[in-house]
Amino acid sequence: MAELPTWREAWTAALYGPDGFYRRERPGAHFRTSVHASPLFATAMLALARRHDLTTVVDVGTGRGELLGQLDELAPGELRLVGHDVVPRPSDLPPRIEWVDRLPDRIDGLVVANEWLDDIPCDVVEVDDAGTVRLVHVDPATGEEALGEPFDEPWLNSWWPLAEPGTRAEIGAARDDDWADVVRRVGDGLAVAIDYGHTLDRRPALGSLTAYQHGREVDVIPDGSRDITAHVAVDSLIGTRTTQREALHSLGILSTRPPLDRAHADPAGYVRELNDASAAAELTARGGLGDFIWIMSPHGLDGRAPAAR
């Protein structure tokens, strides 16, 4: 038992170790986010920044800077664009885009963390046959697991209480702390985390550890060859919540088809609008990207944050 790492240890090494997945691989080659789905997502981020008169956008966990590149194309020179990630600055980014491996102490602007929290490693626990919650250890080479020492954590008791043998949880305390650290850095601006997640009334009984490789869901093995992710306990995070569907609708991203008479009056425009409607439908789809949760934490905006439920 002692020789096997905990899930958090193995997960951290697999993604962020010296030869970890995120230091070696281009994320877009393995999974598709809203950024990859359509430039309309960047259009929404631009609208959000303009709504609050923000002229800086910081993208946390930016991958290879795809969102920032799209923003640069949409509004050349309008925004200061800053990417944050564990890898060096990609050479193919426009020179206007800045790159940091540590966030500044104060950020005045829009801070976006799109599908960042789900890749922050967590401890994993499971209830044994006697009803005791125990840490789960894992073999990084095979994914085989073993139960370790009893585990008692205030976060678990408050946000994901377990009782039935065989039930599992991913402990979100590290994610809460990392998100709180981002939020505290925002001076005059807005921090937005966007992710798939669950709330206390809908926690998955067996947890949600998942792995992706080359666009496919694969076995969850923390060997560094694949992305390891888990849904986010969104209700434990600082901020107010809304769905991506509601947020994008409020920012003008609608899936309404253009009227047919446009096809005769302006065929090229009709095709563009039809394509945009199709892309908007994917970004706001029920059972898909539209169900993602936006967690919003405004600072110094005089109540001008988007409405959230």
C-alpha positions in Angstrom: 0.0 0.0 0.0 2.7 2.5 1.0 4.4 2.4 -2.3 1.4 3.5 -4.3 0.7 7.2 -4.5 -2.7 8.7 -3.7 -4.8 9.8 -6.6 -3.9 13.4 -6.1 -0.2 12.6 -6.2 -0.4 10.4 -9.3 -2.8 12.8 -11.1 -0.5 15.8 -10.4 2.6 13.9 -11.7 0.6 12.7 -14.8 -0.5 16.1 -15.9 2.1 18.5 -14.5 5.2 16.5 -13.8 8.4 17.2 -15.8 7.1 15.1 -18.7 3.4 15.5 -17.8 0.6 15.5 -20.3 0.1 19.3 -20.2 3.8 20.1 -20.5 4.1 17.8 -23.6 0.7 17.7 -25.4 -1.4 20.2 -27.2 -4.8 19.9 -25.4 -6.9 20.6 -28.5 -5.5 17.4 -30.0 -7.2 15.4 -27.3 -10.5 17.1 -26.3 -12.7 19.8 -27.6 -13.9 22.8 -25.5 -16.2 25.6 -26.3 -13.2 27.6 -27.6 -12.6 24.8 -30.2 -16.3 24.4 -31.0 -16.8 27.9 -32.4 -15.3 31.5 -32.5 -18.7 32.6 -31.2 -17.4 31.7 -27.7 -14.7 34.3 -28.1 -17.3 36.7 -29.4 -19.2 36.2 -26.2 -16.0 36.9 -24.1 -15.5 40.1 -26.1 -19.1 41.1 -25.4 -18.7 40.4 -21.7 -15.5 42.5 -21.5 -17.2 45.3 -23.4 -20.3 45.1 -21.2 -18.1 45.9 -18.2 -15.7 48.3 -19.9 -12.8 45.9 -19.3 -9.8 46.2 -21.6 -7.7 43.3 -20.3 -8.5 39.6 -20.7 -6.4 37.0 -18.8 -7.0 33.4 -19.8 -6.1 31.0 -17.0 -5.1 27.6 -18.2 -5.1 28.9 -21.8 -3.7 25.8 -23.5 -2.0 27.1 -26.6 -3.7 30.5 -26.5 -6.6 29.7 -28.9 -9.1 31.9 -27.2 -6.7 34.8 -27.0 -5.8 34.4 -30.7 -9.5 34.5 -31.6 -10.0 37.7 -29.5 -7.1 39.3 -31.2 -8.7 38.6 -34.6 -12.1 39.9 -33.5 -10.8 43.1 -31.9 -7.2 43.9 -33.0 -5.5 46.1 -30.5 -8.6 46.7 -28.4 -7.7 44.4 -25.5 -4.6 43.6 -23.6 -4.5 39.8 -23.9 -2.6 37.6 -21.4 -2.2 33.9 -21.4 -1.4 31.8 -18.3 -0.2 28.2 -18.5 2.5 25.8 -17.5 4.1 25.6 -20.9 6.3 28.2 -22.6 4.7 30.8 -24.9 3.8 29.2 -28.2 5.8 30.7 -31.1 2.8 31.0 -33.4 0.9 33.4 -31.2 0.5 37.0 -32.4 3.2 39.2 -30.7 0.6 41.3 -28.9 -0.5 38.4 -26.7 1.4 38.3 -23.5 2.3 35.1 -21.6 2.9 34.3 -17.9 3.4 31.2 -15.8 2.3 33.1 -12.6 -0.6 35.3 -12.2 0.1 38.9 -11.1 -1.0 40.0 -7.7 -3.6 42.3 -9.1 -5.6 41.9 -12.3 -7.9 44.7 -13.5 -9.9 43.1 -16.3 -11.8 39.9 -17.2 -10.3 36.7 -16.0 -11.5 33.6 -17.8 -10.8 30.0 -16.6 -12.5 27.8 -19.2 -12.3 24.1 -18.3 -9.4 24.7 -15.9 -10.8 23.6 -12.6 -11.6 20.1 -13.8 -7.9 19.5 -14.4 -6.8 20.5 -10.9 -6.0 17.2 -9.2 -8.0 16.0 -6.2 -7.7 13.4 -3.5 -10.2 10.5 -4.2 -11.9 8.7 -1.4 -14.1 5.6 -1.2 -16.3 4.1 1.6 -15.2 0.6 2.5 -17.4 -2.3 3.4 -17.4 -1.3 7.1 -18.6 2.2 6.3 -15.2 4.0 6.7 -14.1 6.6 4.3 -10.6 5.9 3.0 -8.1 7.5 0.7 -7.8 5.8 -2.7 -4.3 5.0 -3.9 -3.5 4.1 -7.5 -0.8 2.4 -9.6 0.2 5.1 -12.2 1.2 2.4 -14.7 -2.0 0.3 -14.6 -4.8 2.4 -12.9 -5.3 -0.4 -10.4 -6.5 1.0 -7.0 -6.2 0.1 -3.3 -7.8 1.7 -0.3 -5.6 3.4 2.2 -5.9 5.1 5.5 -9.2 6.5 6.9 -9.9 10.0 5.7 -11.6 12.8 7.5 -11.9 16.2 5.8 -14.2 19.1 6.6 -14.8 19.8 2.9 -16.1 16.3 2.4 -18.4 16.5 5.4 -19.8 19.8 4.1 -20.0 19.3 0.4 -19.9 15.6 -0.5 -20.9 13.5 2.5 -20.6 9.7 2.0 -22.2 6.8 3.8 -22.9 3.8 1.5 -20.1 1.3 1.0 -18.6 1.6 -2.5 -19.5 5.3 -2.9 -16.7 7.7 -3.9 -15.9 11.4 -4.0 -13.3 13.7 -5.4 -12.3 16.2 -2.7 -12.7 19.7 -4.2 -10.9 21.6 -1.5 -7.8 22.2 -3.7 -10.0 23.6 -6.5 -11.8 25.9 -4.1 -8.5 27.2 -2.9 -7.1 27.7 -6.3 -10.2 29.5 -7.5 -10.3 31.7 -4.4 -6.7 32.6 -5.1 -7.6 33.7 -8.7 -10.6 35.7 -7.4 -8.6 37.6 -4.7 -6.3 38.9 -7.4 -9.1 40.6 -9.3 -9.2 44.3 -8.5 -11.6 46.1 -10.9 -13.0 43.3 -13.0 -14.7 40.0 -13.2 -13.5 36.4 -12.8 -15.4 33.7 -14.6 -14.8 30.0 -14.3 -16.6 27.8 -16.8 -16.8 24.0 -16.4 -18.8 20.9 -16.2 -19.9 20.1 -12.7 -22.5 19.0 -10.1 -24.1 20.3 -7.0 -24.8 18.7 -3.6 -28.2 17.3 -4.7 -26.7 15.6 -7.8 -23.2 14.3 -6.8 -22.2 11.2 -8.8 -22.2 8.2 -6.5 -19.1 6.7 -8.0 -17.3 10.0 -8.6 -16.5 11.3 -12.1 -12.8 10.5 -12.9 -12.5 10.4 -16.7 -9.6 10.3 -19.2 -9.3 11.6 -22.8 -6.8 10.7 -25.4 -6.8 11.7 -29.1 -10.5 12.8 -28.9 -11.7 9.6 -27.3 -12.7 8.6 -23.7 -10.1 6.0 -22.5 -9.3 4.1 -19.4 -8.4 6.3 -16.4 -4.7 5.6 -16.0 -2.5 8.3 -14.6 0.6 7.5 -16.7 1.0 10.9 -18.4 -0.3 9.7 -21.8 -3.8 11.1 -21.4 -5.8 13.9 -19.8 -7.2 13.1 -16.4 -10.3 15.1 -15.4 -13.2 15.1 -13.0 -16.4 17.1 -12.7 -16.3 20.2 -10.5 -18.3 20.6 -7.3 -19.5 24.0 -8.5 -21.5 24.9 -5.4 -18.5 25.0 -3.1 -16.8 27.7 -5.2 -16.8 31.5 -4.6 -19.2 33.2 -6.9 -22.7 33.1 -8.3 -23.8 30.5 -10.9 -25.6 30.3 -14.2 -25.6 27.9 -17.1 -23.6 28.6 -20.2 -26.8 28.5 -22.1 -28.2 31.4 -20.1 -25.0 33.3 -20.0 -24.5 33.1 -23.8 -28.1 34.0 -24.5 -27.6 37.1 -22.4 -24.5 38.0 -24.5 -26.4 37.7 -27.7 -25.3 34.2 -28.8 -28.6 32.8 -30.1 -29.4 29.8 -32.2 -32.2 31.5 -34.1 -32.2 30.6 -37.8 -32.1 33.5 -40.2 -35.4 34.0 -42.2 -35.5 32.2 -45.5 -35.9 35.3 -47.6 -32.3 36.2 -46.6 -31.2 33.3 -48.7 -32.4 35.2 -51.8 -31.5 38.7 -50.9 -28.0 37.9 -49.5 -27.0 34.2 -50.1 -23.5 34.5 -48.6 -24.9 36.4 -45.5 -27.6 33.8 -45.1 -25.0 31.0 -45.1 -22.9 32.8 -42.5 -25.9 33.4 -40.2 -27.0 29.8 -40.6 -23.6 28.6 -39.6 -23.5 30.9 -36.6 -27.0 29.6 -35.6 -25.7 26.0 -35.8 -22.6 26.9 -33.8 -24.7 28.8 -31.2 -27.0 25.7 -30.9 -24.0 23.5 -30.0 -22.6 26.0 -27.5 -26.0 26.3 -25.7 -27.3 22.7 -26.2 -29.0 20.9 -23.3 -27.2 17.8 -22.3 -24.0 19.3 -23.8 -22.0 22.5 -23.6 -25.1 24.6 -22.7 -25.2 22.8 -19.4 -21.7 23.9 -18.4 -21.7 26.1 -15.3 -20.4 29.7 -15.2 -19.1 30.8 -11.8 -18.8 34.6 -11.7 -17.1 36.7 -9.1 -17.3 40.5 -9.8 -15.1 43.0 -8.1 -15.4 46.8 -8.2 -18.1 46.7 -11.0 -20.8 48.5 -9.0 -23.3 45.7 -9.4 -22.9 45.4 -13.1 -22.2 41.7 -13.1 -24.4 39.5 -15.4 -27.6 38.2 -13.8 -27.0 34.8 -12.2 -29.4 32.5 -10.4 
